[in-house]
Amino acid sequence: MDIDLVYLWVDGNDAVWQAKRNACIGRPEENSAVNCEGRYANNDELKYSLRSIEKYAPWIRHIFIVTDNQVPVWLDTANPKIRIIDHTEIVPRECLPCFNSSLLEHFLYKIPGLSEYFLYANDDMFVNKPVTQTTFFAEDGLPLIRLNRRPFRKLALLFKEKILGKQLSNYNRIIQNAAKLVERRFGIYYSGKAHHNIDSYLKSHYRHTEQMFDNEIRLTYSNHVRSANDIQRSLFSYVALAERQAHLCYVTQKTSFRLHIDNEGNYRKLERYNPLLFCMNDSEYATDSDRIRAKAFLEKRFPEKSQFEK
């Protein structure tokens, strides 16, 4: 089984890219969950993520890095496993320029040469222990869908929004959008929440799902930045589960851990749980000192230079 890995990557420190972003959606706003510095900050996470892949998942065939006319300065693009994919190669023209990862993720299946079996990761996601192909795909070839168990999620979100009158976060809203679409189509509501880490997919089923909800997804084409009507990529996992084209696995802190870099206590939890996978999440709450601490942590954890670096 050939398995590829896809990343979305952006260098938010690039002045040319910043000018393009500012002209399209405006400058980052402090405390904004959809357009803050933390959304685009480049702290060389991709370099360390690739080190983790080489150390713990060397069986990955090709690594596709989807970018907006950018290439990491440290990346050895001559490495035969690396492929740089520009937004213009896979994203419809009417969506460009796009600073919305939730929209970009809908077009991953269009990557030229992408294998039928593929993994998708943000650049801040890491493998922490040796993994095999069966970590992500079952013996029958179907993907293992990892979700956080949330049995009362539908009621909890309804109570928060309708009774308490509080707005849902953008992240919760767009996951809810995906869950509702699947509920209307299949009569099943998946309350499990995306675990925000490396996920597995079948390219053919990804395409199938995109075609199934083409009309709904096209309504988001003009969302150059994250918006309330976006449809989170959990849509692909929920449909696969509804059509019995995947296997559900609920995660624990020992299998998938999300570390918020502004929370020092999360580092101690990471060491305690020692998970299979972990994510180091930047956000509107993180400061430059938080990012310095995060980079020092990653350098200590993955100190050996990978074959993907110059």
Secondary structure as the mmCIF struct_conf table of DSSP 4:
data_model
#
loop_
_struct_conf.conf_type_id
_struct_conf.id
_struct_conf.beg_label_comp_id
_struct_conf.beg_label_asym_id
_struct_conf.beg_label_seq_id
_struct_conf.end_label_comp_id
_struct_conf.end_label_asym_id
_struct_conf.end_label_seq_id
STRN STRN1 ILE A 3 LEU A 8
TURN_TY1_P TURN_TY1_P1 GLY A 12 ASN A 13
HELX_RH_AL_P HELX_RH_AL_P1 ALA A 15 ILE A 25
BEND BEND1 ARG A 27 ARG A 27
TURN_TY1_P TURN_TY1_P2 GLU A 30 ASN A 31
BEND BEND2 ALA A 33 CYS A 36
HELX_RH_AL_P HELX_RH_AL_P2 GLU A 37 TYR A 40
BEND BEND3 ASP A 44 ASP A 44
HELX_RH_AL_P HELX_RH_AL_P3 GLU A 45 TYR A 56
TURN_TY1_P TURN_TY1_P3 PRO A 58 TRP A 59
STRN STRN2 ILE A 63 THR A 67
BEND BEND4 ASP A 68 ASN A 69
TURN_TY1_P TURN_TY1_P4 VAL A 73 TRP A 74
STRN STRN3 LEU A 75 LEU A 75
TURN_TY1_P TURN_TY1_P5 THR A 77 ALA A 78
BEND BEND5 ASN A 79 ASN A 79
TURN_TY1_P TURN_TY1_P6 PRO A 80 LYS A 81
STRN STRN4 ILE A 82 ASP A 86
HELX_RH_AL_P HELX_RH_AL_P4 HIS A 87 ILE A 90
BEND BEND6 VAL A 91 VAL A 91
HELX_RH_3T_P HELX_RH_3T_P1 ARG A 93 CYS A 95
BEND BEND7 PRO A 97 PRO A 97
HELX_RH_AL_P HELX_RH_AL_P5 SER A 101 LEU A 104
HELX_RH_3T_P HELX_RH_3T_P2 GLU A 105 LYS A 110
BEND BEND8 ILE A 111 ILE A 111
TURN_TY1_P TURN_TY1_P7 PRO A 112 GLY A 113
BEND BEND9 GLU A 116 GLU A 116
STRN STRN5 TYR A 117 ASN A 122
TURN_TY1_P TURN_TY1_P8 ASP A 123 ASP A 124
STRN STRN6 MET A 125 VAL A 127
BEND BEND10 LYS A 129 LYS A 129
HELX_RH_3T_P HELX_RH_3T_P3 GLN A 133 THR A 135
TURN_TY1_P TURN_TY1_P9 PHE A 136 PHE A 136
STRN STRN7 PHE A 137 PHE A 137
TURN_TY1_P TURN_TY1_P10 GLU A 139 ASP A 140
BEND BEND11 GLY A 141 GLY A 141
HELX_LH_PP_P HELX_LH_PP_P1 LEU A 142 LEU A 142
STRN STRN8 PRO A 143 PRO A 143
STRN STRN9 LEU A 144 ASN A 148
TURN_TY1_P TURN_TY1_P11 PRO A 151 PHE A 152
HELX_RH_AL_P HELX_RH_AL_P6 ARG A 153 LEU A 158
HELX_RH_PI_P HELX_RH_PI_P1 PHE A 159 ILE A 163
BEND BEND12 LEU A 164 LEU A 164
HELX_LH_PP_P HELX_LH_PP_P2 LYS A 166 SER A 169
HELX_RH_AL_P HELX_RH_AL_P7 ASN A 170 PHE A 186
BEND BEND13 GLY A 187 GLY A 187
HELX_LH_PP_P HELX_LH_PP_P3 GLY A 192 GLY A 192
STRN STRN10 LYS A 193 ALA A 194
BEND BEND14 HIS A 196 ASN A 197
STRN STRN11 ASP A 199 LEU A 202
HELX_RH_AL_P HELX_RH_AL_P8 LYS A 203 MET A 212
TURN_TY1_P TURN_TY1_P12 PHE A 213 PHE A 213
HELX_RH_AL_P HELX_RH_AL_P9 ASP A 214 ARG A 218
TURN_TY1_P TURN_TY1_P13 LEU A 219 SER A 222
BEND BEND15 HIS A 224 VAL A 225
TURN_TY1_P TURN_TY1_P14 ALA A 228 ASN A 229
TURN_TY1_P TURN_TY1_P15 ARG A 233 ARG A 233
HELX_RH_AL_P HELX_RH_AL_P10 SER A 234 ALA A 242
TURN_TY1_P TURN_TY1_P16 GLU A 243 ARG A 244
BEND BEND16 ALA A 246 ALA A 246
STRN STRN12 HIS A 247 TYR A 250
TURN_TY1_P TURN_TY1_P17 GLN A 253 THR A 255
STRN STRN13 SER A 256 HIS A 260
TURN_TY1_P TURN_TY1_P18 ILE A 261 ASP A 262
HELX_RH_AL_P HELX_RH_AL_P11 GLU A 264 TYR A 273
BEND BEND17 LEU A 276 LEU A 276
STRN STRN14 LEU A 277 ASN A 281
TURN_TY1_P TURN_TY1_P19 GLU A 284 TYR A 285
HELX_RH_AL_P HELX_RH_AL_P12 ASP A 288 ARG A 301
BEND BEND18 PHE A 302 PHE A 302
BEND BEND19 GLU A 304 GLU A 304
HELX_LH_PP_P HELX_LH_PP_P4 LYS A 305 SER A 306
TURN_TY1_P TURN_TY1_P20 GLN A 307 PHE A 308
STRN STRN15 GLU A 309 GLU A 309
#
